[in-house]
Amino acid sequence: MTNQTSERYECEKGSPGRARRFCSEVLRRALGDNSRSREVIDDAELVVSELITNAIDADCGGVELTVTVATDGAVRIEVVDDALGLPQEAVVPSSAQRGRGLALVAALSTRWGYEKKPRGKRVWAELPARRAGLTSA
């Protein structure tokens, strides 16, 4: 059994913050708000922020965030937007102020990717339950 919740946002400056808060609330309800779950919640908030910001930077018209929590505590984050560009990890100089978002997503997730849609794309990332100490393995 999984718990899946979605919310739509306009592609505007305040959307990453609203999406982070939504993600955090969903995960606190599903995983609890304790030191064992806090790490995965923090990581998920960062992943959400990066993916929503990328959609906004790509000039999307709107974006939908879906947060799915599996019974073992693993988390899947999906962001669907209508922008034309596809995500690419960039090689950026150390002095750059931007451009590391997908590298952060890759570092925090067990895997990530995207699927092209007729108009736009779905970008997803999966965070392991073990990171939150929610599994015994």
Secondary structure, DSSP 8 states (H G I E B T S, - for coil): --EEEEEEEESSTTHHHHHHHHHHHHHHHHH-SSHHHHHHHHHHHHHHHHHHHHHHHTT-SEEEEEEEE-TTS-EEEEEEE--S---------TT-SS--HHHHHHHHSSEEEEEE-SSSEEEEEEE-SGGGT-S--
